[in-house]
Structure formats: C-alpha cells, structure tokens
Amino acid sequence: MSIHTGGGDGTGRDTGEAQEAAAILARTRAVVDPALRTAVGSLPGVLRRIARYHFGWEQVDGTPALGNPGKAVRPALVLTAAEAVGGAGARAAAVPAAAAVELIHNFTLLHDDVMDRDTTRRHRPTAWTVFGVADAILAGDALQAVAQRLLADDPHPASTAAASRLASCVVELCVGQQVDTALEGCPPAEVTLDEVLAMAEAKTGALLGCACALGGLYAGASQDEVEALDAFGRESGLAFQLIDDVIGIWGDPGRTGKPVGADLAARKKSLPVVAALASGTPAAEELAELYGAPYDQGDLERTIRAVERAGGRDWAQAQAADRMARAMQELSRAIPSPESAGGLLALAEYVTRRTS
C-alpha cells in the first residue's frame, strides 16, 4: 500500500477506493448528523450556541450556516466496523456510539485550539477567538458529558462496555495532549522519536482505535476481534498523524484552512521535525539552531527546507506506509474476509491520501 499526501496515482483501484470512502462518509453524515444535532440541542443557552458554531451549523450571530462540520472519519469507522462484523443491523444500532465518538473528537478540538492558540479551524475563526477561552473550554467539557450520556442512555447491551472504553480513551487522549504540550518547552535535542510516536498514538491513534473497537462491540465481536479492530485503528491513526504532520508543514493553506507553518511557529515537536532533528545531518544542526531560537517569520522557509533536507518528510511518509501495513495485518485478524473488510480498507486509504 502506498501513502500519498496528494492525489492518487490514477489507477482504477485509487478511484474506486476514493469513491467508496466518499460514499461511506456521506452515509455516515446522513445518519449521525441528526443524532449530533439532537445531542448538541440538549445543551443549555450559550454552550449550545458555541457548539453549534464550532460544528459549522451556525454563524457567530446564531443564524444558520452551511459550514464544514468535519469529515466524519471517526463515526464512519464505528459504523463501518459494526457492519463489517455484524451486518446492516449492527451498523444501525451503533449510531449512538458513532455520535458519541464524534462528540469526543470535537471536545478535543475545542480544547486543543485553546492550548495551541490556533485561530482558524475549518476555514473560519476558532470558537475561543469568538466566544472567549473559558466558554470554549466549557463547551468542550459539555460535549464530553453529552457523549457519555448518549451511551449511558442507550439500551443496547454493549453500551456499558462502550462507555467504559470511551472513558479510558479520553484519559489516554488527555495524556497525549499533556505530553504534546510539555514537549513544546523541551530543548530539541532532548526529544526522542519514541516519545513522539507514543504521544501520537495516545493523541490520535487512541480515538481511531476506540472507534473501531466500539463498532465491534456493538456488533457482538469477540474480545480478540475487538482488540484487533482497536489495533487496526491505532496503526491507521499513527499513519493519519504522520501524514497530518506532513500536511501541517507542506500542505496548501487554501485546503487545510490553517496558515503555513503554524506547528513550526509553535515549535511543535511534530514527527517529521523530530525525525529530522535525529538524522545527524548538517541540516539537522541547522534545524536545531532554528528551533532553539524564538520564532521569526523570516526564517519559516529556511526551517521548512531544513526539515526536508534532513529527511523528515521522507521518513514520515515511509513510516506512514509501514504503519498502514501493520494496520492491514491487524484488520485481517479481526475480519478475514476481504469483501467484509472493504469499507474499513477504503477509509484507511482515504485518511492517508488526503491533502487537508
């Protein structure tokens, strides 16, 4: 399997998988959006308004908007895993779990934007820049509570196990974010690739793994199958993060909705940067010097070139391909039938062939 940060290679397989992934995401939005709107609508006053703005459903003044609520990759993994194991009936039953996972994802986005001081998400101002830091944090907290309530109120026999697994995942997400924030203040030479890979698994892989596992739980999968689905999601999530870090440096801001070099400006120890710093090359020394000094807009292009010359981009893309190979192995343990696993394969390809 090849890993791309641009378009496919023009083969029929690329086109077919892209179309299948697009269809899965559209079907997911059609059934999960109503559940999300109902859940968000249960919030009181200002918290509801902030959440609806964050999801792209309203403008700042509360009037309706046709914004971008996100790609729905995580809820799609829940529903697709459920269908792969248990068929269409399991997919329909797993909608509350899919909505819960998407609420948790957006809880993390609201908080991450505050901690990272990101001013743009999905091509418009982030919630904290509009409503203030405190209210954005509280809206995120409320989304997490609503996610847990969705599972607590669900009569499905798997809902209790799903709620427990999702709660454990939230703790892991918080650990990943704490480490990510702490690494920003560490001297470049003190950060290792193993540390950053572990952080990425906690911050990104954990929720994708949890999404796949919840789908398996709602379909009545065995414990071994659930764990294999979780591992598939985690490995896919690491590939996702690797490509996301590449896009964060070399992506088109017109597609990403974020300014060029935002992670570099924040001195984030993203995976390509740490790989570059560990390369032992003259470009690594240059990068360490740049990263050890306060950010200067005039040095942005030089910093980007240093990461690339030190091999950070090539390493990240190769590592993403390796992680996807591992993901495929885990998926074959959970779902031996290629036909049944096709939807999950298409989604995995989708997240590693994107440009935004």
Secondary structure in CASP SS format (residue, H / E / C, confidence):
PFRMAT SS
TARGET T0000
AUTHOR 0000-0000-0000
METHOD secondary structure of the structure
MODEL  1
M C 1.00
S C 1.00
I C 1.00
H C 1.00
T C 1.00
G C 1.00
G C 1.00
G C 1.00
D C 1.00
G C 1.00
T C 1.00
G H 1.00
R H 1.00
D H 1.00
T H 1.00
G H 1.00
E H 1.00
A H 1.00
Q H 1.00
E H 1.00
A H 1.00
A H 1.00
A H 1.00
I H 1.00
L H 1.00
A H 1.00
R H 1.00
T H 1.00
R H 1.00
A H 1.00
V H 1.00
V H 1.00
D H 1.00
P H 1.00
A H 1.00
L H 1.00
R H 1.00
T H 1.00
A H 1.00
V H 1.00
G H 1.00
S C 1.00
L C 1.00
P C 1.00
G H 1.00
V H 1.00
L H 1.00
R H 1.00
R H 1.00
I H 1.00
A H 1.00
R H 1.00
Y H 1.00
H H 1.00
F C 1.00
G C 1.00
W C 1.00
E E 1.00
Q C 1.00
V C 1.00
D C 1.00
G C 1.00
T C 1.00
P E 1.00
A C 1.00
L C 1.00
G C 1.00
N C 1.00
P C 1.00
G C 1.00
K C 1.00
A C 1.00
V H 1.00
R H 1.00
P H 1.00
A H 1.00
L H 1.00
V H 1.00
L H 1.00
T H 1.00
A H 1.00
A H 1.00
E H 1.00
A H 1.00
V H 1.00
G H 1.00
G C 1.00
A H 1.00
G H 1.00
A H 1.00
R H 1.00
A H 1.00
A H 1.00
A C 1.00
V H 1.00
P H 1.00
A H 1.00
A H 1.00
A H 1.00
A H 1.00
V H 1.00
E H 1.00
L H 1.00
I H 1.00
H H 1.00
N H 1.00
F H 1.00
T H 1.00
L H 1.00
L H 1.00
H H 1.00
D H 1.00
D H 1.00
V H 1.00
M H 1.00
D H 1.00
R C 1.00
D C 1.00
T C 1.00
T E 1.00
R E 1.00
R C 1.00
H C 1.00
R E 1.00
P E 1.00
T C 1.00
A H 1.00
W H 1.00
T H 1.00
V H 1.00
F H 1.00
G C 1.00
V H 1.00
A H 1.00
D H 1.00
A H 1.00
I H 1.00
L H 1.00
A H 1.00
G H 1.00
D H 1.00
A H 1.00
L H 1.00
Q H 1.00
A H 1.00
V H 1.00
A H 1.00
Q H 1.00
R H 1.00
L H 1.00
L H 1.00
A H 1.00
D C 1.00
D C 1.00
P C 1.00
H C 1.00
P C 1.00
A C 1.00
S H 1.00
T H 1.00
A H 1.00
A H 1.00
A H 1.00
S H 1.00
R H 1.00
L H 1.00
A H 1.00
S H 1.00
C H 1.00
V H 1.00
V H 1.00
E H 1.00
L H 1.00
C H 1.00
V H 1.00
G H 1.00
Q H 1.00
Q H 1.00
V H 1.00
D H 1.00
T H 1.00
A H 1.00
L H 1.00
E H 1.00
G C 1.00
C C 1.00
P C 1.00
P H 1.00
A H 1.00
E H 1.00
V C 1.00
T C 1.00
L H 1.00
D H 1.00
E H 1.00
V H 1.00
L H 1.00
A H 1.00
M H 1.00
A H 1.00
E H 1.00
A H 1.00
K H 1.00
T H 1.00
G H 1.00
A H 1.00
L H 1.00
L H 1.00
G H 1.00
C H 1.00
A H 1.00
C H 1.00
A H 1.00
L H 1.00
G H 1.00
G H 1.00
L H 1.00
Y H 1.00
A C 1.00
G C 1.00
A C 1.00
S C 1.00
Q H 1.00
D H 1.00
E H 1.00
V H 1.00
E H 1.00
A H 1.00
L H 1.00
D H 1.00
A H 1.00
F H 1.00
G H 1.00
R H 1.00
E H 1.00
S H 1.00
G H 1.00
L H 1.00
A H 1.00
F H 1.00
Q H 1.00
L H 1.00
I H 1.00
D H 1.00
D H 1.00
V H 1.00
I H 1.00
G H 1.00
I H 1.00
W H 1.00
G C 1.00
D C 1.00
P H 1.00
G H 1.00
R H 1.00
T H 1.00
G C 1.00
K C 1.00
P C 1.00
V C 1.00
G C 1.00
A H 1.00
D H 1.00
L H 1.00
A H 1.00
A C 1.00
R C 1.00
K C 1.00
K C 1.00
S C 1.00
L H 1.00
P H 1.00
V H 1.00
V H 1.00
A H 1.00
A H 1.00
L H 1.00
A C 1.00
S C 1.00
G C 1.00
T C 1.00
P H 1.00
A H 1.00
A H 1.00
E H 1.00
E H 1.00
L H 1.00
A H 1.00
E H 1.00
L H 1.00
Y H 1.00
G C 1.00
A C 1.00
P C 1.00
Y C 1.00
D C 1.00
Q H 1.00
G H 1.00
D H 1.00
L H 1.00
E H 1.00
R H 1.00
T H 1.00
I H 1.00
R H 1.00
A H 1.00
V H 1.00
E H 1.00
R H 1.00
A C 1.00
G C 1.00
G H 1.00
R H 1.00
D H 1.00
W H 1.00
A H 1.00
Q H 1.00
A H 1.00
Q H 1.00
A H 1.00
A H 1.00
D H 1.00
R H 1.00
M H 1.00
A H 1.00
R H 1.00
A H 1.00
M H 1.00
Q H 1.00
E H 1.00
L H 1.00
S H 1.00
R H 1.00
A H 1.00
I C 1.00
P C 1.00
S C 1.00
P H 1.00
E H 1.00
S H 1.00
A H 1.00
G H 1.00
G H 1.00
L H 1.00
L H 1.00
A H 1.00
L H 1.00
A H 1.00
E H 1.00
Y H 1.00
V H 1.00
T C 1.00
R C 1.00
R C 1.00
T C 1.00
S C 1.00
END
